[in-house]
Structures are given as C-alpha cells and as structure tokens.
Amino acid sequence: MTAVPDSLADPTTAEGVLERCSQLDGWSSRPDCLERIYLTPEHAGANRLTAAWMQQAGLRTWQDAAGNICGRREGRTDGLPALLLGSHLDTVPDAGSFDGMLGVVMAIAVAQRLGRRIDAGELAPLPFALEVIGFSDEEGARFGKALLGSSAVAGVWDDEWWDLRDRHGTTLLEAFDAFGLEPRHVRTAARRPEELVGYLEAHIEQGPYLEARDEALGYVTTIAGARRFRLTILGEARHAGGTPYPRRKDALVGASEAIVEIEQLARASECIATVGRIEVSPGAVNVIAGRADFSLDLRAATDTERDEMWELMLAAIRRQCDARGLRLEVSETHCAPAAPCAPWLQEAVVHGIATTGNTDPLGLWSRAGHDAMVMAEVTEIGMLFLRCDDGISHHPDEAVLPEDVAVGIDAFEAAVLRVAEAYEARS
C-alpha cells in the first residue's frame, strides 16, 4: 500500500475530507499554483494517494486502462452490479482545491462510513456493490478535449483522439505510452449498462444560486446541453486613414455587433452564451480588420432551448453581416446533449438532503459540464451540489464551508441508502 501522509482527522468527517483535499493540492506541476493535468507525474501521484485512501476505506483498487483510479466494495454477494460514486482528480491551470476533488474524497468518506456500519452489523450489506472512481481527465486542460476519462468508462472513446496534441506537441497516444498505459486496451475501461446501478456525483455548485438562498446543498435536475462554434466574419483589409466609412467592410466592427447581439439574446432567455476568444487579422493598428474569428459557447437546460437560441443568434448575425457587406462562415466544434438526472436518483438525493434538515432543497440545472453527463451514456445519473463561496470556481479563491461539507457527507450517505431501498423495490 502506498504510504499516506499522517492525518489527525477522521477521514469520514468534514475536517478529514478537507485535509485530504489539501493533501491532493501537493500534487501540482507548478509551485506557485495548483495545476494537475492528464497523464503526468502529478496525475500518477494523485492516483496513488487516492488509491491508498480507498484501500483504507476497505475498497479493492485498480487503475483502469484510461488512467482512472477505481475502488470497489462488494455487496451482499460478489459480482453484483455497482452503484458508482465519483468525480474527477484533474484540474484547470491555476485551480481551486475543490472542483472535482471534493466529490472524490466525499465518495471515499461515504464508502468508509457505510463499510464501518456494515462491518459492525448496524447495516445489512448493500444489494449492490459500491464503487468509487476518480476520473483522470474531466477538464481537458492538456489535450483540449474534455471528459476523456469518463468517455472511456462510458464506452464512447473515439480513436480520432489519439492524434490530439498538447502544447509541447506530444500526442495523446505518446502520452499514454509514457504514462505506462496500453492504448490498445483503452476500451477495456468501458462499463456495460448491466454492470451499473447508477452514478452519483457530489460537486461544488460553481455558481451563486445556493448561496443566494443561504442553503448548503441542492440537487441537479439536468446538466446543460452545450454547443460550441467558431464564427468567422470576413470583410476587407484596407488603409485605416484612406478608406471612408461608406467604403469600409470592417470585420472587427461586425464581430463586435455580433457579440453584443449574442449577449442580448441570451440575457433575455434562460440560455447561457459566452464569447471567450477573438482573433483579428491582419491585426495592425492602422489597418481595417479584414477578418475576425471568435468562439461561441452556448448552453441551456434542454437541447431544444439551446438549438432554438442558436437559430435566433445565427439569423441575427447574418442580418448584421449583410447590412455591412460582410461574409459569415460558421463551423461547429463541439456538441454535447443535455443530460437529465434520473427521477429516482433525484429523489434519493433530495431525501438525503432532507435528512440534514432541509426538506425543500433547491433544484438546479447545471450550467457547467461534469463527468456525469458522459456517464449518462451508459447508466442513470444523479448529482448533489454543495454551496461554494460567491459561486467562484476554476480559481484559487474556490472555497467551501466545513459545515456544508459535513452535511454534504451526511446527505450523500443517506442518498446511497435511499438508492439501496429503491433498487430493492425495483428488483
């Protein structure tokens, strides 16, 4: 067993869970901030540490063919389908300490609590196996493709990804080899639907809605369906001083109008639209822009809402371009369907929250993506949200309250037991 740093706190308590999150912070590629990306020594170190915690919790552990770290405790008989608990261990650059990691460590805490109670005879063995997983690459920070770890588990791996390159030119295929994984075996990480009871994930909200209600916990109704586009507006590059306004075909002005229109349409709806990048050519201070490329990230609670908003935006941008004599080109770079949480797993999470005293918790659609949305390809999903300070995430200021973590562990444990009751009733 890998040596584990000394701990003064019970790992099934909020203090112990937060201490473990802090220990994971030590596995960072940068001394000045937290950064832990896929198939690196820091990824390997975090996996070893997490595996040791899983073993302490009584789980049998293994690293799968995509680099995910897994642990399992059998149910009342060996070989039963598993209820899978988990989240991710990788981070964005300059990350906070809780996005993903908190959910993994909470899942281990719940597995250890339940194991203690079962071993003590307080609880009967569960009617399913209990598994915990630390996904290896949710953020996509290294190769630009998110959710690689859960994609392997869900059986939706695409061989075209082997040619993805990081900023140093290393391909995903080369990184697998260097990490000690066998690319030919990546599909052995896939789980079959009949092997799983469902998937539950605890995660910080990454938004302000729970804090606004002064509530520690909420449940997720669905995870946003997202589409991403690259829009190119083509005009004519000409001399900035010599070209009068009636003769100008300024691509940057056209892009600016489009970006404002995107925001106005989204603000008047329930959709979320973000332009996070813009590039202008030729990019000289005394030349009218002949080309402007910009990104669009569009999300909504349902695919229908998202797609209808895209059609509105596209029509409006085309009208603006026509009025200025500009051309518009569009390419779609990403499309992920919305992932509704299963009603019976939502009910289990709501029940878990109710055991902590909140009998009317807030239901939220997750504007952020999660491993759960890919796991929905292979099994039913449910999610528990925890309040985070000011809704801040993907930033070192990410913070949670110890008392929220305490009730979160309680609620997550109660949700698992509720799933066991419902599963037996359904069987």
GUMIVEX-805145 format. One line per 3 residues: their letters; for each residue x negated, y, z negated of C-alpha. Coordinates in Angstrom, 2 decimals, always signed. Layout:
a) X Y Z; ...
# end
This chain:
mta) +0.00 +0.00 +0.00; -1.26 +3.49 +0.82; -2.30 +5.49 -2.22
vpd) +0.32 +8.03 -3.25; -0.52 +11.37 -4.91; +0.20 +11.39 -8.62
sla) +3.64 +12.73 -9.44; +5.07 +13.92 -12.70; +8.67 +13.93 -11.46
dpt) +11.15 +11.12 -10.88; +11.34 +10.89 -7.06; +15.10 +10.38 -7.21
tae) +15.62 +13.83 -8.75; +15.61 +17.25 -7.11; +12.27 +18.02 -8.75
gvl) +10.75 +14.85 -7.34; +12.21 +15.40 -3.87; +10.89 +18.97 -3.70
erc) +7.50 +17.80 -4.95; +7.36 +15.27 -2.13; +8.25 +17.93 +0.44
sql) +5.32 +19.93 -0.89; +3.04 +16.89 -0.55; +4.08 +16.50 +3.08
dgw) +3.00 +20.11 +3.64; -0.56 +18.88 +3.11; -0.40 +17.05 +6.42
ssr) -0.84 +20.07 +8.67; -3.12 +20.65 +11.66; -3.66 +24.26 +10.59
pdc) -4.97 +25.54 +7.24; -3.06 +28.83 +7.43; +0.42 +27.42 +8.07
ler) +2.41 +24.20 +8.44; +2.21 +22.51 +11.83; +2.67 +18.77 +12.30
iyl) +3.28 +17.56 +15.82; +3.79 +14.25 +17.57; +1.05 +11.60 +17.88
tpe) -1.60 +13.48 +15.92; -3.64 +12.54 +12.84; -1.23 +14.66 +10.79
hag) +1.72 +12.65 +12.12; -0.10 +9.44 +11.15; -0.85 +10.76 +7.68
anr) +2.74 +11.83 +7.06; +3.91 +8.39 +8.19; +1.52 +6.63 +5.79
lta) +2.64 +8.78 +2.88; +6.32 +8.34 +3.70; +5.87 +4.57 +4.08
awm) +4.31 +4.42 +0.63; +7.32 +6.23 -0.82; +9.65 +3.85 +0.98
qqa) +7.76 +0.89 -0.46; +8.03 +2.37 -3.95; +11.78 +2.58 -3.34
glr) +11.88 -1.16 -2.62; +12.07 -0.94 +1.17; +10.24 -3.13 +3.66
twq) +8.43 -0.74 +6.00; +7.16 -0.63 +9.58; +6.18 +1.89 +12.22
daa) +8.16 +1.32 +15.39; +6.91 +1.47 +18.97; +7.64 +5.22 +19.28
gni) +5.84 +6.21 +16.06; +8.95 +6.49 +13.86; +8.44 +5.30 +10.26
cgr) +11.15 +2.92 +9.05; +12.18 +1.17 +5.84; +14.86 -1.42 +5.10
reg) +16.56 -2.98 +2.09; +18.73 -5.99 +2.85; +22.40 -6.11 +1.90
rtd) +24.27 -8.90 +0.17; +22.79 -11.29 +2.75; +19.80 -10.91 +5.02
glp) +20.17 -9.73 +8.58; +23.33 -7.64 +8.22; +23.90 -4.52 +10.33
all) +22.33 -1.42 +8.77; +23.57 +1.96 +7.68; +20.72 +4.23 +8.81
lgs) +19.77 +7.34 +6.83; +17.15 +9.75 +8.08; +15.85 +12.90 +9.69
hld) +12.50 +13.99 +11.17; +8.96 +14.50 +9.88; +7.53 +16.68 +12.68
tvp) +7.63 +20.47 +12.60; +7.58 +23.53 +14.79; +4.40 +25.67 +14.65
dag) +4.31 +27.89 +11.54; +7.13 +25.89 +9.99; +9.00 +25.80 +6.73
sfd) +8.90 +22.90 +4.29; +12.43 +21.54 +4.55; +13.65 +21.30 +8.14
gml) +13.80 +17.55 +8.66; +11.50 +16.56 +5.80; +14.07 +17.27 +3.10
gvv) +16.52 +14.89 +4.77; +13.95 +12.07 +4.96; +12.89 +12.44 +1.33
mai) +16.51 +12.69 +0.15; +17.31 +9.50 +2.05; +14.45 +7.69 +0.29
ava) +15.70 +9.02 -3.06; +19.21 +7.70 -2.38; +17.86 +4.31 -1.31
qrl) +15.81 +4.11 -4.52; +18.74 +5.14 -6.71; +21.03 +2.56 -5.17
grr) +18.33 -0.11 -5.39; +17.90 +0.56 -9.10; +21.63 +0.33 -9.70
ida) +21.96 -2.87 -7.70; +18.95 -4.48 -9.40; +20.37 -3.52 -12.81
gel) +23.70 -5.17 -11.99; +25.56 -1.87 -12.13; +26.48 -2.15 -8.45
apl) +27.15 -5.12 -6.24; +24.82 -5.46 -3.25; +25.95 -3.38 -0.30
pfa) +27.94 -5.01 +2.53; +25.25 -3.85 +4.96; +21.52 -3.31 +4.98
lev) +20.31 +0.17 +4.10; +17.59 +1.66 +6.29; +15.70 +4.94 +6.15
igf) +13.92 +6.46 +9.15; +11.52 +9.37 +9.54; +11.77 +10.34 +13.19
sde) +8.47 +11.19 +14.82; +9.35 +13.98 +17.25; +12.57 +15.94 +16.95
ega) +11.20 +19.41 +17.68; +9.38 +18.69 +20.94; +6.62 +21.11 +19.95
rfg) +3.81 +19.19 +21.64; +5.22 +17.97 +24.97; +8.16 +20.33 +25.45
kal) +10.73 +17.52 +25.27; +12.70 +17.37 +22.03; +14.14 +14.29 +20.31
lgs) +11.62 +11.80 +21.66; +11.60 +9.66 +18.50; +15.37 +9.29 +18.26
sav) +15.66 +8.84 +22.03; +13.55 +5.69 +21.72; +15.70 +4.39 +18.86
agv) +18.92 +5.17 +20.74; +17.67 +3.32 +23.80; +17.64 +6.33 +26.13
wdd) +13.90 +6.58 +26.77; +13.06 +7.89 +30.26; +9.83 +6.71 +31.90
eww) +9.52 +10.08 +33.64; +8.46 +11.47 +30.25; +5.12 +9.65 +30.41
dlr) +3.81 +12.42 +32.68; +4.64 +15.23 +30.25; +1.53 +17.17 +29.21
drh) +0.63 +19.13 +26.12; -1.20 +22.47 +26.24; -4.54 +20.66 +26.45
gtt) -3.45 +18.65 +29.49; -3.05 +15.37 +27.59; -0.17 +13.30 +28.93
lle) +2.36 +11.60 +26.70; +1.06 +8.27 +28.00; -2.50 +9.15 +26.97
afd) -1.32 +10.35 +23.57; +0.45 +7.05 +22.93; -2.77 +5.18 +23.67
afg) -4.85 +7.46 +21.45; -2.38 +7.07 +18.57; -2.58 +3.28 +18.82
lep) +0.88 +2.73 +20.28; +1.51 +0.46 +23.25; +3.53 +2.38 +25.87
rhv) +4.82 -0.85 +27.41; +6.55 -1.68 +24.15; +8.34 +1.66 +23.56
rta) +11.73 +0.16 +24.37; +11.38 -2.32 +21.50; +12.17 +0.63 +19.22
arr) +15.73 +0.69 +20.61; +18.55 -0.43 +18.35; +21.67 -2.16 +19.60
pee) +25.12 -0.89 +18.55; +25.90 -4.18 +16.80; +22.80 -3.72 +14.61
lvg) +24.08 -0.47 +13.11; +26.99 +0.50 +10.87; +26.36 +4.21 +11.47
yle) +23.87 +7.01 +10.95; +23.96 +9.65 +8.20; +21.64 +12.66 +8.09
ahi) +21.13 +15.29 +5.41; +19.73 +18.57 +6.71; +19.44 +22.22 +5.76
eqg) +22.14 +24.26 +7.49; +19.74 +26.58 +9.36; +22.49 +29.20 +9.28
pyl) +24.19 +31.60 +6.83; +27.72 +30.19 +6.50; +27.35 +28.11 +3.33
ear) +25.51 +30.94 +1.61; +28.26 +33.37 +2.61; +30.78 +31.07 +0.87
dea) +28.46 +30.58 -2.13; +28.61 +26.82 -1.61; +25.72 +24.39 -1.88
lgy) +26.99 +21.74 +0.54; +29.06 +21.38 +3.68; +29.81 +18.74 +6.25
vtt) +29.26 +18.74 +10.00; +32.18 +18.32 +12.40; +30.17 +18.21 +15.62
iag) +26.71 +19.06 +16.93; +26.55 +21.65 +19.68; +26.51 +20.64 +23.29
arr) +23.65 +22.57 +24.90; +22.68 +23.54 +28.42; +19.53 +25.39 +29.42
frl) +18.86 +27.24 +32.63; +16.11 +29.11 +34.42; +17.56 +32.08 +36.26
til) +15.57 +33.89 +38.92; +16.57 +37.30 +40.24; +14.83 +38.28 +43.47
gea) +14.54 +41.87 +44.66; +11.81 +43.76 +46.44; +8.47 +44.90 +45.03
rha) +7.72 +48.45 +46.20; +5.90 +51.57 +45.08; +7.33 +52.95 +41.84
ggt) +6.87 +56.57 +42.87; +7.60 +56.41 +46.56; +10.86 +54.45 +46.55
pyp) +14.05 +56.47 +45.88; +16.78 +54.87 +43.76; +19.19 +54.18 +46.65
rrk) +16.45 +52.08 +48.30; +15.43 +50.13 +45.20; +16.07 +46.43 +44.66
dal) +14.72 +46.20 +41.12; +14.79 +42.60 +39.86; +14.00 +43.60 +36.28
vga) +16.92 +46.01 +36.07; +19.15 +43.28 +37.49; +17.85 +40.82 +34.90
sea) +18.40 +43.37 +32.14; +22.02 +43.84 +33.17; +22.46 +40.06 +33.28
ive) +21.04 +39.61 +29.78; +23.34 +42.27 +28.34; +26.31 +40.65 +30.10
ieq) +25.35 +37.25 +28.67; +25.30 +38.63 +25.15; +28.60 +40.49 +25.54
lar) +30.42 +37.43 +26.87; +29.02 +35.17 +24.17; +29.77 +37.60 +21.33
ase) +33.41 +37.71 +22.41; +33.65 +33.92 +22.18; +32.68 +31.05 +19.87
cia) +29.68 +30.22 +22.06; +26.03 +30.96 +21.34; +23.83 +32.22 +24.19
tvg) +20.17 +33.15 +23.93; +17.66 +34.52 +26.41; +14.34 +33.69 +24.80
rie) +11.88 +34.24 +27.65; +11.48 +36.59 +30.59; +8.67 +36.86 +33.15
vsp) +8.33 +39.65 +35.70; +6.38 +39.77 +38.95; +4.20 +41.43 +40.04
gav) +4.12 +42.95 +36.54; +2.30 +46.21 +37.29; +3.31 +49.46 +35.61
nvi) +3.58 +51.31 +38.94; +5.36 +48.63 +40.97; +9.09 +47.91 +41.08
agr) +9.68 +44.35 +39.93; +10.32 +42.04 +42.87; +11.11 +39.01 +40.76
adf) +12.37 +38.32 +37.25; +12.66 +34.82 +35.75; +14.44 +34.31 +32.46
sld) +15.74 +31.46 +30.34; +19.24 +30.87 +29.04; +20.13 +28.56 +26.16
lra) +23.91 +28.08 +25.93; +25.65 +26.16 +23.13; +29.20 +25.55 +21.96
atd) +31.16 +23.19 +19.75; +32.58 +21.41 +22.79; +31.27 +20.76 +26.26
ter) +34.41 +22.33 +27.75; +33.89 +25.63 +25.94; +30.22 +25.66 +26.91
dem) +30.85 +24.88 +30.58; +33.67 +27.41 +30.92; +31.42 +30.09 +29.41
wel) +28.66 +29.22 +31.88; +31.02 +29.68 +34.81; +32.06 +33.10 +33.45
mla) +28.44 +34.15 +33.00; +27.38 +32.88 +36.40; +30.20 +34.73 +38.18
air) +29.43 +37.97 +36.33; +25.70 +37.79 +37.09; +26.37 +37.08 +40.76
rqc) +28.64 +40.13 +40.98; +25.95 +42.31 +39.42; +23.29 +40.99 +41.79
dar) +25.49 +41.51 +44.83; +26.14 +45.10 +43.79; +22.37 +45.78 +43.66
glr) +21.39 +43.82 +46.75; +19.58 +41.16 +44.70; +19.48 +37.39 +45.12
lev) +20.12 +34.90 +42.31; +18.64 +31.41 +42.01; +19.56 +29.03 +39.18
set) +18.09 +25.74 +38.03; +19.36 +23.71 +35.08; +16.53 +22.41 +32.87
hca) +18.43 +20.63 +30.10; +21.92 +19.30 +29.38; +22.98 +17.53 +26.19
paa) +26.59 +16.68 +25.39; +28.23 +17.74 +22.16; +28.09 +15.01 +19.52
pca) +31.23 +14.85 +17.33; +30.83 +13.27 +13.92; +32.98 +10.18 +13.39
pwl) +36.09 +10.97 +11.31; +35.46 +8.10 +8.85; +31.88 +9.24 +8.27
qea) +33.01 +12.85 +7.93; +35.45 +11.63 +5.28; +32.65 +9.81 +3.47
vvh) +30.53 +12.98 +3.40; +33.49 +15.09 +2.25; +34.16 +12.53 -0.51
gia) +30.51 +12.67 -1.52; +30.64 +16.46 -1.82; +33.89 +16.22 -3.79
ttg) +32.17 +14.08 -6.43; +29.95 +17.09 -7.16; +32.96 +19.31 -7.87
ntd) +33.76 +20.93 -4.51; +37.00 +19.38 -3.30; +37.40 +21.74 -0.34
plg) +33.98 +21.91 +1.35; +33.25 +23.89 +4.46; +33.23 +22.02 +7.75
lws) +30.74 +23.42 +10.27; +29.77 +22.73 +13.84; +26.02 +22.62 +14.01
rag) +24.62 +25.27 +16.30; +21.22 +23.57 +16.04; +20.35 +20.22 +17.57
hda) +19.48 +17.19 +15.43; +18.38 +13.59 +15.81; +21.99 +12.67 +15.01
mvm) +23.10 +13.94 +18.43; +20.92 +11.34 +20.15; +21.82 +8.61 +17.66
aev) +25.44 +9.20 +18.71; +24.47 +7.39 +21.93; +24.15 +4.13 +20.00
tei) +26.23 +4.47 +16.81; +28.67 +6.74 +14.97; +27.21 +9.68 +13.07
gml) +27.87 +11.90 +10.07; +25.93 +14.84 +8.59; +25.60 +16.61 +5.25
flr) +24.46 +20.24 +5.29; +22.61 +21.97 +2.43; +22.55 +25.72 +1.93
cdd) +19.27 +27.43 +2.81; +18.21 +30.91 +1.74; +19.55 +33.59 +4.11
gis) +20.02 +30.90 +6.77; +16.30 +31.09 +7.58; +14.68 +28.10 +9.30
hhp) +11.73 +27.41 +11.63; +9.81 +29.88 +9.46; +7.60 +29.68 +6.36
dea) +10.29 +31.51 +4.36; +12.60 +28.48 +4.63; +13.87 +27.86 +1.08
vlp) +16.40 +25.79 -0.86; +17.60 +25.88 -4.45; +16.68 +22.96 -6.73
edv) +20.26 +22.81 -7.98; +21.51 +22.48 -4.39; +19.11 +19.62 -3.77
avg) +20.30 +17.95 -6.97; +23.97 +17.97 -5.95; +22.93 +17.09 -2.40
ida) +21.29 +13.86 -3.56; +24.36 +13.05 -5.66; +26.69 +13.72 -2.74
fea) +24.56 +11.71 -0.30; +24.52 +8.73 -2.65; +28.29 +8.93 -3.15
avl) +28.78 +9.19 +0.62; +26.83 +5.94 +1.16; +29.02 +4.16 -1.39
rva) +32.12 +5.55 +0.31; +30.85 +4.22 +3.64; +30.46 +0.81 +1.98
eay) +34.09 +0.90 +0.81; +35.36 +1.99 +4.22; +33.18 -0.54 +6.04
ear) +34.55 -3.40 +3.96; +38.10 -2.21 +4.55; +37.44 -2.08 +8.32
s) +35.76 -5.53 +8.44
# end
